[in-house]
Amino acid sequence: MKKYLLLLPLLALAIIANAEEVQSKKGFELKLYGQVRADLFYNTRANAESVDGLFYSYPMDIKLDAEGNDLNDQDNSNMYLLYSRLGLDVKGPKLGSAKTSAKIEFDFRGSGTTLSLIRLRHAYFNFDWGKSSVLAGQTWHPFFGEVSPQMLNLNTGAPFQPFSRAPQVRYRFNHNGLQLTASAVWQSQFLSNGPDGKSNKYIKNSCVPEIHFGADYKTSNLIVGAGADMTSLVPRTQSTVDSNTYKVNERITTVSGEVHAKYTTPMWYFAAKSTLASNLTQTSMLGGYGVCDIDPITGQQSYTPTYNSSSWVNVVWGKKWKVGAFGGYMKNLGSTKEVSSLIGTGVDVDQIVCGSAEVTYNLPHWRIGLEYNYTAAWYGDLNKANGKIVNTHSVDNHRIVASATFSF
């Protein structure tokens, strides 16, 4: 592990040492940037989370031991510097009439439960013809977009806000404030949930990328827009019935949509987004799909999507001292068909409510802040007739985050 940890500073030194040589080449410009970030958090309850609690989602359901004690009613806390990062922006020479550029950025997030290892965040190249551009590589999922909350929690509003970086090919057209986007999106680090847990094999076996279309109207301080996403997955390619294995032909295709708005001034930041999500688990959101029919001979299954409605609003005021508030709400809307079981993330959650408040002190290259977050989740039983959750009960979590960031 230590040899991997040495790669980041060694790469930084190599970039700096060769920057003058590269920039001396006609048409090249390099910009090195990064941050050192420390996060300390405290929770009053065990939570659905990743990165050992740094990426927080929602409180976990009651889990009783033999004496009736709730095993998830447990405080937890830790400190990490995993989201320290280093990046490089490159402007290249023209290719024909197109301006060329590229970005590569990484941190110490690792993957899965393996932390403190180098992870690729962004890696793409872009061709810009003025009104139109083509990007190829890994960057933010189109549903994350240009409208996201300003907050200290590293989840940046998930699971109310779609959160994912993904390999993609993206075309954009801009004219008189109108921006049209079309993207083909695959999966790498942020994965769909399925019968065998989170995996990229569901989209790999599908041979069909996510298809996204979006439209935005933009001025110097306003963005309003909407987007639509189609995801087509193959949950299984084989099944086993009575010790016999059969090749099956299964597919679940879903369509999701979102609307968003953002307004900024030197002192104010207003942003909001609402998403109707259908099996968007690859974007850190809740939901999935249900099994609605099973072939008794081969075990081949047919599926129906479930729907979740998620909305959030974020307000921030200030410059040197900033105060902000965030509110989010998610509701499980169930399915349009009868289901025998559900597959996905948080499929036993009926609704989630979240509110947070923060204060940050901002100087050139420095940000120090404190955030309080309250989240309540309602769990219950599956109503197979409509895929909704009934007979609910709630649990909640109080979370405090302290963060300090030095940027360069």
Secondary structure, 3 states (H helix, E strand, C coil): CHHHHCHHHHHHHHHHHHHHHHHCCCCCEEEEEEEEEEEEEEECCCEEEEHHHCEEEEECCCCECCCCCECCCCCEEEEECCCCEEEEEEEEEEECCEEEEEEEEEECECECCECCECEEEEEEEEEECCCEEEEEEEEECCCCCCCCCCCCCCCCCCCCCCCCEEEEEEEEEEECCEEEEEEEECCCCCCECCCCCCECHHHHHHCCCEEEEEEEEECCCEEEEEEEEEEEECCCCEEEECCEEEECCCCEEEEEEEEEEEEECCCEEEEEEEEEECCCHHHCCCEEEEEEEECCCCCCEEEEEEEEEEEEEEEEEECCEEEEEEEEEEEEEEECCCCCEEEEECCCEEEEEEEEEEEEEEECCEEEEEEEEEEEEEEEEEECCCCEEEEEEEEEEEEEEEEEEEEC
